[in-house]
Amino acid sequence: MAEKVKPIKLTDTATGDVYTLEFNREAVRFAEARGFAITEVEKFPMTIYDLFYYAFRMHHRNVPREKTDKMIDDGFGGIAGIPEGMLERLVELYADTFGTLYDANAENPRMVVEL
């Protein structure tokens, strides 16, 4: 079994607020329902704002989009100021959620399918 990707912790030094960035199925469904595709992040860098916003959904559902955009712009000085490795970790966290969709070793005794 693969090791779980560790969440990202952000601390706003001005307010002391701590945020945990991570994804679960609901957060990914929320993103996909709005047309987000993780495969587009490298191709369209502005979607990094989307990925960052959706990463708040699991633990900080009430943080508005305007605030997460401002965190990137003011807190990091824009996309170029995002620390090395953070974007890769966000993508890993997003992708890690898909591992929850199946378990190759699982047995499902309640469901029988006949075709």
N, CA, C and O atoms as CSV, one atom per row, in Angstrom:
chain,resi,resn,atom,element,x,y,z
A,1,MET,N,N,0.835,-1.179,0.000
A,1,MET,CA,C,0.000,0.000,0.000
A,1,MET,C,C,0.884,1.248,0.000
A,1,MET,O,O,1.854,1.323,0.753
A,2,ALA,N,N,0.549,2.225,-0.843
A,2,ALA,CA,C,1.337,3.445,-0.950
A,2,ALA,C,C,1.138,4.314,0.289
A,2,ALA,O,O,0.076,4.314,0.910
A,3,GLU,N,N,2.186,5.050,0.626
A,3,GLU,CA,C,2.113,5.940,1.777
A,3,GLU,C,C,1.265,7.160,1.441
A,3,GLU,O,O,1.346,7.695,0.335
A,4,LYS,N,N,0.452,7.595,2.398
A,4,LYS,CA,C,-0.413,8.752,2.212
A,4,LYS,C,C,0.431,10.019,2.109
A,4,LYS,O,O,1.417,10.180,2.828
A,5,VAL,N,N,0.040,10.903,1.220
A,5,VAL,CA,C,0.726,12.177,1.049
A,5,VAL,C,C,0.359,13.082,2.224
A,5,VAL,O,O,-0.817,13.222,2.559
A,6,LYS,N,N,1.353,13.688,2.840
A,6,LYS,CA,C,1.111,14.558,3.992
A,6,LYS,C,C,0.493,15.879,3.544
A,6,LYS,O,O,0.897,16.435,2.523
A,7,PRO,N,N,-0.486,16.389,4.301
A,7,PRO,CA,C,-1.097,17.671,3.950
A,7,PRO,C,C,-0.113,18.824,4.092
A,7,PRO,O,O,0.949,18.684,4.700
A,8,ILE,N,N,-0.477,19.946,3.528
A,8,ILE,CA,C,0.309,21.176,3.632
A,8,ILE,C,C,-0.294,22.014,4.752
A,8,ILE,O,O,-1.513,22.162,4.838
A,9,LYS,N,N,0.548,22.551,5.595
A,9,LYS,CA,C,0.095,23.473,6.653
A,9,LYS,C,C,0.600,24.874,6.311
A,9,LYS,O,O,1.789,25.071,6.062
A,10,LEU,N,N,-0.302,25.830,6.302
A,10,LEU,CA,C,0.038,27.229,6.061
A,10,LEU,C,C,-0.253,28.027,7.321
A,10,LEU,O,O,-1.285,27.826,7.962
A,11,THR,N,N,0.644,28.922,7.676
A,11,THR,CA,C,0.405,29.812,8.801
A,11,THR,C,C,0.503,31.248,8.300
A,11,THR,O,O,1.503,31.644,7.701
A,12,ASP,N,N,-0.541,32.014,8.553
A,12,ASP,CA,C,-0.559,33.428,8.221
A,12,ASP,C,C,0.118,34.149,9.381
A,12,ASP,O,O,-0.438,34.233,10.477
A,13,THR,N,N,1.304,34.661,9.140
A,13,THR,CA,C,2.068,35.294,10.222
A,13,THR,C,C,1.435,36.593,10.708
A,13,THR,O,O,1.722,37.033,11.821
A,14,ALA,N,N,0.584,37.214,9.901
A,14,ALA,CA,C,-0.077,38.452,10.307
A,14,ALA,C,C,-1.225,38.186,11.277
A,14,ALA,O,O,-1.473,38.979,12.185
A,15,THR,N,N,-1.931,37.055,11.080
A,15,THR,CA,C,-3.114,36.769,11.897
A,15,THR,C,C,-2.925,35.593,12.851
A,15,THR,O,O,-3.657,35.458,13.831
A,16,GLY,N,N,-1.942,34.744,12.560
A,16,GLY,CA,C,-1.753,33.530,13.339
A,16,GLY,C,C,-2.647,32.388,12.900
A,16,GLY,O,O,-2.586,31.297,13.467
A,17,ASP,N,N,-3.482,32.629,11.890
A,17,ASP,CA,C,-4.368,31.579,11.386
A,17,ASP,C,C,-3.550,30.468,10.739
A,17,ASP,O,O,-2.592,30.724,10.009
A,18,VAL,N,N,-3.947,29.227,11.022
A,18,VAL,CA,C,-3.276,28.059,10.453
A,18,VAL,C,C,-4.276,27.335,9.562
A,18,VAL,O,O,-5.423,27.111,9.950
A,19,TYR,N,N,-3.833,26.977,8.381
A,19,TYR,CA,C,-4.687,26.297,7.404
A,19,TYR,C,C,-4.044,24.974,7.025
A,19,TYR,O,O,-2.828,24.882,6.857
A,20,THR,N,N,-4.878,23.952,6.892
A,20,THR,CA,C,-4.422,22.642,6.424
A,20,THR,C,C,-4.983,22.434,5.030
A,20,THR,O,O,-6.198,22.426,4.833
A,21,LEU,N,N,-4.090,22.264,4.065
A,21,LEU,CA,C,-4.500,22.054,2.682
A,21,LEU,C,C,-4.423,20.575,2.370
A,21,LEU,O,O,-3.386,19.933,2.541
A,22,GLU,N,N,-5.544,20.052,1.909
A,22,GLU,CA,C,-5.653,18.613,1.653
A,22,GLU,C,C,-6.922,18.396,0.835
A,22,GLU,O,O,-7.764,19.288,0.736
A,23,PHE,N,N,-7.051,17.222,0.257
A,23,PHE,CA,C,-8.236,16.889,-0.527
A,23,PHE,C,C,-8.881,15.604,-0.015
A,23,PHE,O,O,-8.209,14.708,0.494
A,24,ASN,N,N,-10.183,15.542,-0.161
A,24,ASN,CA,C,-10.934,14.312,0.028
A,24,ASN,C,C,-11.872,14.188,-1.173
A,24,ASN,O,O,-11.863,15.045,-2.057
A,25,ARG,N,N,-12.665,13.146,-1.207
A,25,ARG,CA,C,-13.552,12.945,-2.361
A,25,ARG,C,C,-14.483,14.127,-2.584
A,25,ARG,O,O,-14.700,14.550,-3.720
A,26,GLU,N,N,-15.032,14.659,-1.494
A,26,GLU,CA,C,-15.972,15.768,-1.638
A,26,GLU,C,C,-15.288,16.981,-2.258
A,26,GLU,O,O,-15.862,17.637,-3.127
A,27,ALA,N,N,-14.078,17.283,-1.824
A,27,ALA,CA,C,-13.350,18.432,-2.362
A,27,ALA,C,C,-13.044,18.248,-3.846
A,27,ALA,O,O,-13.147,19.196,-4.624
A,28,VAL,N,N,-12.671,17.037,-4.238
A,28,VAL,CA,C,-12.383,16.764,-5.643
A,28,VAL,C,C,-13.668,16.823,-6.477
A,28,VAL,O,O,-13.669,17.366,-7.582
A,29,ARG,N,N,-14.755,16.267,-5.947
A,29,ARG,CA,C,-16.048,16.370,-6.666
A,29,ARG,C,C,-16.448,17.834,-6.835
A,29,ARG,O,O,-16.922,18.226,-7.901
A,30,PHE,N,N,-16.262,18.639,-5.800
A,30,PHE,CA,C,-16.558,20.068,-5.846
A,30,PHE,C,C,-15.755,20.726,-6.973
A,30,PHE,O,O,-16.301,21.496,-7.763
A,31,ALA,N,N,-14.466,20.417,-7.040
A,31,ALA,CA,C,-13.601,20.984,-8.079
A,31,ALA,C,C,-14.031,20.524,-9.470
A,31,ALA,O,O,-14.143,21.336,-10.389
A,32,GLU,N,N,-14.268,19.234,-9.620
A,32,GLU,CA,C,-14.658,18.689,-10.929
A,32,GLU,C,C,-16.008,19.227,-11.397
A,32,GLU,O,O,-16.211,19.442,-12.592
A,33,ALA,N,N,-16.925,19.443,-10.464
A,33,ALA,CA,C,-18.242,19.989,-10.817
A,33,ALA,C,C,-18.128,21.408,-11.375
A,33,ALA,O,O,-19.029,21.890,-12.062
A,34,ARG,N,N,-17.023,22.059,-11.074
A,34,ARG,CA,C,-16.786,23.405,-11.570
A,34,ARG,C,C,-15.852,23.413,-12.779
A,34,ARG,O,O,-15.352,24.463,-13.183
A,35,GLY,N,N,-15.625,22.238,-13.347
A,35,GLY,CA,C,-14.841,22.135,-14.572
A,35,GLY,C,C,-13.346,22.037,-14.376
A,35,GLY,O,O,-12.592,22.109,-15.347
A,36,PHE,N,N,-12.892,21.875,-13.130
A,36,PHE,CA,C,-11.453,21.781,-12.880
A,36,PHE,C,C,-10.921,20.437,-13.348
A,36,PHE,O,O,-11.533,19.396,-13.108
A,37,ALA,N,N,-9.777,20.468,-14.017
A,37,ALA,CA,C,-9.089,19.249,-14.448
A,37,ALA,C,C,-7.623,19.372,-14.044
A,37,ALA,O,O,-6.925,20.282,-14.492
A,38,ILE,N,N,-7.167,18.469,-13.209
A,38,ILE,CA,C,-5.795,18.523,-12.698
A,38,ILE,C,C,-4.773,18.480,-13.831
A,38,ILE,O,O,-3.673,19.014,-13.694
A,39,THR,N,N,-5.124,17.857,-14.932
A,39,THR,CA,C,-4.213,17.766,-16.075
A,39,THR,C,C,-3.972,19.112,-16.741
A,39,THR,O,O,-3.040,19.244,-17.535
A,40,GLU,N,N,-4.780,20.100,-16.439
A,40,GLU,CA,C,-4.662,21.418,-17.045
A,40,GLU,C,C,-3.703,22.354,-16.296
A,40,GLU,O,O,-3.339,23.409,-16.815
A,41,VAL,N,N,-3.297,21.977,-15.090
A,41,VAL,CA,C,-2.494,22.874,-14.261
A,41,VAL,C,C,-1.179,23.252,-14.933
A,41,VAL,O,O,-0.804,24.424,-14.942
A,42,GLU,N,N,-0.496,22.298,-15.479
A,42,GLU,CA,C,0.783,22.592,-16.126
A,42,GLU,C,C,0.583,23.381,-17.413
A,42,GLU,O,O,1.381,24.259,-17.742
A,43,LYS,N,N,-0.471,23.071,-18.128
A,43,LYS,CA,C,-0.759,23.710,-19.415
A,43,LYS,C,C,-1.279,25.138,-19.246
A,43,LYS,O,O,-0.955,26.024,-20.037
A,44,PHE,N,N,-2.090,25.351,-18.204
A,44,PHE,CA,C,-2.703,26.649,-17.953
A,44,PHE,C,C,-2.376,27.087,-16.524
A,44,PHE,O,O,-3.136,26.785,-15.603
A,45,PRO,N,N,-1.274,27.787,-16.325
A,45,PRO,CA,C,-0.815,28.139,-14.978
A,45,PRO,C,C,-1.829,28.906,-14.121
A,45,PRO,O,O,-1.764,28.809,-12.895
A,46,MET,N,N,-2.738,29.643,-14.695
A,46,MET,CA,C,-3.714,30.375,-13.885
A,46,MET,C,C,-4.638,29.427,-13.124
A,46,MET,O,O,-5.285,29.841,-12.162
A,47,THR,N,N,-4.710,28.162,-13.541
A,47,THR,CA,C,-5.536,27.203,-12.803
A,47,THR,C,C,-4.920,26.854,-11.450
A,47,THR,O,O,-5.550,26.174,-10.640
A,48,ILE,N,N,-3.697,27.315,-11.201
A,48,ILE,CA,C,-3.076,27.117,-9.888
A,48,ILE,C,C,-3.927,27.806,-8.815
A,48,ILE,O,O,-4.045,27.304,-7.697
A,49,TYR,N,N,-4.512,28.941,-9.154
A,49,TYR,CA,C,-5.411,29.620,-8.219
A,49,TYR,C,C,-6.587,28.713,-7.869
A,49,TYR,O,O,-7.014,28.664,-6.715
A,50,ASP,N,N,-7.106,28.002,-8.856
A,50,ASP,CA,C,-8.219,27.078,-8.619
A,50,ASP,C,C,-7.793,25.941,-7.699
A,50,ASP,O,O,-8.469,25.644,-6.713
A,51,LEU,N,N,-6.672,25.309,-8.025
A,51,LEU,CA,C,-6.176,24.187,-7.229
A,51,LEU,C,C,-5.961,24.615,-5.780
A,51,LEU,O,O,-6.332,23.893,-4.855
A,52,PHE,N,N,-5.367,25.779,-5.585
A,52,PHE,CA,C,-5.111,26.299,-4.244
A,52,PHE,C,C,-6.432,26.494,-3.494
A,52,PHE,O,O,-6.554,26.090,-2.338
A,53,TYR,N,N,-7.404,27.101,-4.140
A,53,TYR,CA,C,-8.718,27.317,-3.528
A,53,TYR,C,C,-9.376,25.991,-3.152
A,53,TYR,O,O,-9.879,25.847,-2.038
A,54,TYR,N,N,-9.377,25.033,-4.056
A,54,TYR,CA,C,-10.026,23.747,-3.789
A,54,TYR,C,C,-9.328,22.974,-2.668
A,54,TYR,O,O,-9.956,22.159,-1.993
A,55,ALA,N,N,-8.038,23.226,-2.468
A,55,ALA,CA,C,-7.302,22.545,-1.390
A,55,ALA,C,C,-7.789,22.970,-0.004
A,55,ALA,O,O,-7.538,22.270,0.977
A,56,PHE,N,N,-8.471,24.092,0.087
A,56,PHE,CA,C,-9.032,24.553,1.359
A,56,PHE,C,C,-10.350,23.852,1.676
A,56,PHE,O,O,-10.777,23.841,2.830
A,57,ARG,N,N,-10.986,23.281,0.693
A,57,ARG,CA,C,-12.351,22.762,0.815
A,57,ARG,C,C,-12.502,21.697,1.914
A,57,ARG,O,O,-13.514,21.678,2.613
A,58,MET,N,N,-11.532,20.837,2.068
A,58,MET,CA,C,-11.667,19.734,3.017
A,58,MET,C,C,-11.733,20.219,4.473
A,58,MET,O,O,-12.576,19.756,5.242
A,59,HIS,N,N,-10.862,21.136,4.846
A,59,HIS,CA,C,-10.771,21.567,6.245
A,59,HIS,C,C,-11.279,22.985,6.508
A,59,HIS,O,O,-11.575,23.340,7.649
A,60,HIS,N,N,-11.380,23.782,5.465
A,60,HIS,CA,C,-11.737,25.196,5.638
A,60,HIS,C,C,-12.768,25.602,4.581
A,60,HIS,O,O,-12.543,26.516,3.788
A,61,ARG,N,N,-13.857,24.925,4.594
A,61,ARG,CA,C,-14.910,25.088,3.595
A,61,ARG,C,C,-15.403,26.531,3.449
A,61,ARG,O,O,-15.827,26.935,2.366
A,62,ASN,N,N,-15.349,27.299,4.521
A,62,ASN,CA,C,-15.898,28.649,4.493
A,62,ASN,C,C,-14.908,29.736,4.080
A,62,ASN,O,O,-15.252,30.918,4.099
A,63,VAL,N,N,-13.695,29.359,3.712
A,63,VAL,CA,C,-12.730,30.352,3.238
A,63,VAL,C,C,-13.106,30.685,1.791
A,63,VAL,O,O,-13.104,29.807,0.929
A,64,PRO,N,N,-13.429,31.958,1.528
A,64,PRO,CA,C,-13.869,32.323,0.173
A,64,PRO,C,C,-12.727,32.383,-0.837
A,64,PRO,O,O,-11.560,32.539,-0.479
A,65,ARG,N,N,-13.093,32.258,-2.082
A,65,ARG,CA,C,-12.147,32.282,-3.189
A,65,ARG,C,C,-11.315,33.572,-3.179
A,65,ARG,O,O,-10.111,33.534,-3.433
A,66,GLU,N,N,-11.941,34.686,-2.891
A,66,GLU,CA,C,-11.226,35.960,-2.881
A,66,GLU,C,C,-10.063,35.932,-1.870
A,66,GLU,O,O,-8.998,36.501,-2.110
A,67,LYS,N,N,-10.297,35.264,-0.750
A,67,LYS,CA,C,-9.254,35.188,0.285
A,67,LYS,C,C,-8.094,34.293,-0.162
A,67,LYS,O,O,-6.932,34.632,0.062
A,68,THR,N,N,-8.398,33.160,-0.788
A,68,THR,CA,C,-7.305,32.280,-1.222
A,68,THR,C,C,-6.513,32.921,-2.365
A,68,THR,O,O,-5.295,32.764,-2.435
A,69,ASP,N,N,-7.194,33.642,-3.260
A,69,ASP,CA,C,-6.482,34.361,-4.322
A,69,ASP,C,C,-5.556,35.417,-3.715
A,69,ASP,O,O,-4.420,35.592,-4.156
A,70,LYS,N,N,-6.059,36.111,-2.701
A,70,LYS,CA,C,-5.270,37.149,-2.033
A,70,LYS,C,C,-4.064,36.532,-1.314
A,70,LYS,O,O,-2.998,37.143,-1.248
A,71,MET,N,N,-4.235,35.329,-0.782
A,71,MET,CA,C,-3.108,34.647,-0.138
A,71,MET,C,C,-1.981,34.418,-1.143
A,71,MET,O,O,-0.807,34.616,-0.830
A,72,ILE,N,N,-2.347,34.005,-2.335
A,72,ILE,CA,C,-1.316,33.796,-3.365
A,72,ILE,C,C,-0.691,35.129,-3.751
A,72,ILE,O,O,0.532,35.263,-3.785
A,73,ASP,N,N,-1.536,36.115,-4.043
A,73,ASP,CA,C,-1.026,37.402,-4.528
A,73,ASP,C,C,-0.237,38.168,-3.472
A,73,ASP,O,O,0.863,38.647,-3.744
A,74,ASP,N,N,-0.795,38.284,-2.272
A,74,ASP,CA,C,-0.144,39.076,-1.227
A,74,ASP,C,C,0.796,38.240,-0.353
A,74,ASP,O,O,1.863,38.709,0.044
A,75,GLY,N,N,0.397,37.013,-0.059
A,75,GLY,CA,C,1.187,36.167,0.832
A,75,GLY,C,C,2.436,35.585,0.191
A,75,GLY,O,O,3.472,35.428,0.837
A,76,PHE,N,N,2.317,35.265,-1.101
A,76,PHE,CA,C,3.458,34.682,-1.819
A,76,PHE,C,C,4.029,35.617,-2.872
A,76,PHE,O,O,5.079,35.338,-3.451
A,77,GLY,N,N,3.344,36.719,-3.121
A,77,GLY,CA,C,3.803,37.627,-4.172
A,77,GLY,C,C,3.449,37.117,-5.557
A,77,GLY,O,O,4.143,37.416,-6.528
A,78,GLY,N,N,2.373,36.350,-5.651
A,78,GLY,CA,C,1.936,35.782,-6.934
A,78,GLY,C,C,2.374,34.340,-7.080
A,78,GLY,O,O,3.053,33.788,-6.214
A,79,ILE,N,N,1.981,33.747,-8.173
A,79,ILE,CA,C,2.274,32.332,-8.436
A,79,ILE,C,C,3.779,32.059,-8.395
A,79,ILE,O,O,4.212,31.020,-7.895
A,80,ALA,N,N,4.566,32.986,-8.917
A,80,ALA,CA,C,6.022,32.785,-8.957
A,80,ALA,C,C,6.634,32.682,-7.566
A,80,ALA,O,O,7.728,32.137,-7.416
A,81,GLY,N,N,5.947,33.196,-6.543
A,81,GLY,CA,C,6.476,33.160,-5.189
A,81,GLY,C,C,6.077,31.938,-4.377
A,81,GLY,O,O,6.506,31.785,-3.234
A,82,ILE,N,N,5.261,31.069,-4.958
A,82,ILE,CA,C,4.871,29.850,-4.245
A,82,ILE,C,C,6.136,29.025,-3.983
A,82,ILE,O,O,6.914,28.788,-4.907
A,83,PRO,N,N,6.347,28.592,-2.756
A,83,PRO,CA,C,7.577,27.861,-2.425
A,83,PRO,C,C,7.773,26.601,-3.282
A,83,PRO,O,O,6.820,25.932,-3.681
A,84,GLU,N,N,9.036,26.317,-3.541
A,84,GLU,CA,C,9.381,25.137,-4.331
A,84,GLU,C,C,8.809,23.886,-3.668
A,84,GLU,O,O,8.943,23.694,-2.460
A,85,GLY,N,N,8.184,23.060,-4.457
A,85,GLY,CA,C,7.621,21.810,-3.975
A,85,GLY,C,C,6.157,21.898,-3.566
A,85,GLY,O,O,5.481,20.874,-3.475
A,86,MET,N,N,5.659,23.098,-3.321
A,86,MET,CA,C,4.278,23.231,-2.862
A,86,MET,C,C,3.269,22.865,-3.954
A,86,MET,O,O,2.302,22.152,-3.686
A,87,LEU,N,N,3.484,23.338,-5.158
A,87,LEU,CA,C,2.565,23.015,-6.245
A,87,LEU,C,C,2.554,21.511,-6.505
A,87,LEU,O,O,1.494,20.917,-6.699
A,88,GLU,N,N,3.721,20.907,-6.509
A,88,GLU,CA,C,3.820,19.464,-6.714
A,88,GLU,C,C,3.074,18.714,-5.622
A,88,GLU,O,O,2.403,17.719,-5.897
A,89,ARG,N,N,3.186,19.186,-4.379
A,89,ARG,CA,C,2.494,18.539,-3.264
A,89,ARG,C,C,0.982,18.686,-3.418
A,89,ARG,O,O,0.243,17.740,-3.145
A,90,LEU,N,N,0.509,19.861,-3.852
A,90,LEU,CA,C,-0.930,20.045,-4.075
A,90,LEU,C,C,-1.446,19.059,-5.115
A,90,LEU,O,O,-2.509,18.462,-4.943
A,91,VAL,N,N,-0.693,18.893,-6.185
A,91,VAL,CA,C,-1.081,17.943,-7.236
A,91,VAL,C,C,-1.083,16.523,-6.677
A,91,VAL,O,O,-1.999,15.753,-6.964
A,92,GLU,N,N,-0.080,16.164,-5.889
A,92,GLU,CA,C,-0.017,14.834,-5.266
A,92,GLU,C,C,-1.204,14.603,-4.329
A,92,GLU,O,O,-1.800,13.526,-4.318
A,93,LEU,N,N,-1.533,15.620,-3.550
A,93,LEU,CA,C,-2.669,15.504,-2.630
A,93,LEU,C,C,-3.971,15.284,-3.394
A,93,LEU,O,O,-4.806,14.469,-3.004
A,94,TYR,N,N,-4.126,16.020,-4.479
A,94,TYR,CA,C,-5.324,15.884,-5.314
A,94,TYR,C,C,-5.387,14.464,-5.894
A,94,TYR,O,O,-6.417,13.795,-5.811
A,95,ALA,N,N,-4.277,14.022,-6.478
A,95,ALA,CA,C,-4.226,12.700,-7.109
A,95,ALA,C,C,-4.372,11.571,-6.097
A,95,ALA,O,O,-4.927,10.520,-6.417
A,96,ASP,N,N,-3.879,11.778,-4.882
A,96,ASP,CA,C,-3.951,10.763,-3.839
A,96,ASP,C,C,-5.399,10.381,-3.528
A,96,ASP,O,O,-5.673,9.254,-3.115
A,97,THR,N,N,-6.298,11.299,-3.723
A,97,THR,CA,C,-7.718,11.051,-3.457
A,97,THR,C,C,-8.265,9.928,-4.330
A,97,THR,O,O,-9.155,9.192,-3.903
A,98,PHE,N,N,-7.752,9.790,-5.526
A,98,PHE,CA,C,-8.264,8.767,-6.429
A,98,PHE,C,C,-7.955,7.354,-5.948
A,98,PHE,O,O,-8.620,6.401,-6.353
A,99,GLY,N,N,-6.959,7.215,-5.095
A,99,GLY,CA,C,-6.658,5.916,-4.496
A,99,GLY,C,C,-7.752,5.433,-3.566
A,99,GLY,O,O,-7.821,4.244,-3.255
A,100,THR,N,N,-8.611,6.344,-3.117
A,100,THR,CA,C,-9.702,5.957,-2.227
A,100,THR,C,C,-10.877,5.359,-3.000
A,100,THR,O,O,-11.820,4.848,-2.397
A,101,LEU,N,N,-10.824,5.421,-4.314
A,101,LEU,CA,C,-11.948,4.933,-5.119
A,101,LEU,C,C,-11.975,3.422,-5.267
A,101,LEU,O,O,-13.013,2.832,-5.566
A,102,TYR,N,N,-10.836,2.813,-5.057
A,102,TYR,CA,C,-10.785,1.359,-5.211
A,102,TYR,C,C,-9.724,0.758,-4.309
A,102,TYR,O,O,-8.785,1.427,-3.878
A,103,ASP,N,N,-9.900,-0.497,-4.045
A,103,ASP,CA,C,-8.918,-1.262,-3.282
A,103,ASP,C,C,-8.808,-2.604,-3.985
A,103,ASP,O,O,-9.746,-3.401,-3.968
A,104,ALA,N,N,-7.681,-2.848,-4.591
A,104,ALA,CA,C,-7.496,-4.068,-5.373
A,104,ALA,C,C,-7.662,-5.329,-4.534
A,104,ALA,O,O,-7.954,-6.392,-5.081
A,105,ASN,N,N,-7.482,-5.235,-3.223
A,105,ASN,CA,C,-7.584,-6.398,-2.354
A,105,ASN,C,C,-8.949,-6.531,-1.679
A,105,ASN,O,O,-9.193,-7.485,-0.940
A,106,ALA,N,N,-9.814,-5.592,-1.933
A,106,ALA,CA,C,-11.109,-5.584,-1.245
A,106,ALA,C,C,-12.063,-6.610,-1.844
A,106,ALA,O,O,-12.065,-6.874,-3.046
A,107,GLU,N,N,-12.851,-7.163,-0.975
A,107,GLU,CA,C,-13.924,-8.048,-1.402
A,107,GLU,C,C,-15.224,-7.334,-1.072
A,107,GLU,O,O,-15.320,-6.647,-0.054
A,108,ASN,N,N,-16.204,-7.491,-1.914
A,108,ASN,CA,C,-17.476,-6.818,-1.681
A,108,ASN,C,C,-18.570,-7.874,-1.673
A,108,ASN,O,O,-19.201,-8.126,-2.700
A,109,PRO,N,N,-18.799,-8.497,-0.512
A,109,PRO,CA,C,-19.755,-9.597,-0.441
A,109,PRO,C,C,-21.213,-9.180,-0.607
A,109,PRO,O,O,-22.066,-10.035,-0.846
A,110,ARG,N,N,-21.519,-7.891,-0.486
A,110,ARG,CA,C,-22.908,-7.451,-0.593
A,110,ARG,C,C,-23.371,-7.278,-2.018
A,110,ARG,O,O,-24.572,-7.318,-2.282
A,111,MET,N,N,-22.450,-7.087,-2.945
A,111,MET,CA,C,-22.834,-6.797,-4.321
A,111,MET,C,C,-22.395,-7.936,-5.237
A,111,MET,O,O,-21.224,-8.315,-5.269
A,112,VAL,N,N,-23.340,-8.458,-5.960
A,112,VAL,CA,C,-23.045,-9.491,-6.940
A,112,VAL,C,C,-23.500,-8.984,-8.290
A,112,VAL,O,O,-24.630,-8.518,-8.438
A,113,VAL,N,N,-22.629,-9.074,-9.268
A,113,VAL,CA,C,-22.937,-8.592,-10.615
A,113,VAL,C,C,-22.969,-9.771,-11.563
A,113,VAL,O,O,-22.044,-10.583,-11.599
A,114,GLU,N,N,-24.023,-9.854,-12.316
A,114,GLU,CA,C,-24.120,-10.854,-13.378
A,114,GLU,C,C,-24.357,-10.123,-14.679
A,114,GLU,O,O,-25.256,-9.288,-14.778
A,115,LEU,N,N,-23.562,-10.433,-15.664
A,115,LEU,CA,C,-23.707,-9.798,-16.980
A,115,LEU,C,C,-24.141,-10.818,-18.012
A,115,LEU,O,O,-24.317,-10.476,-19.181
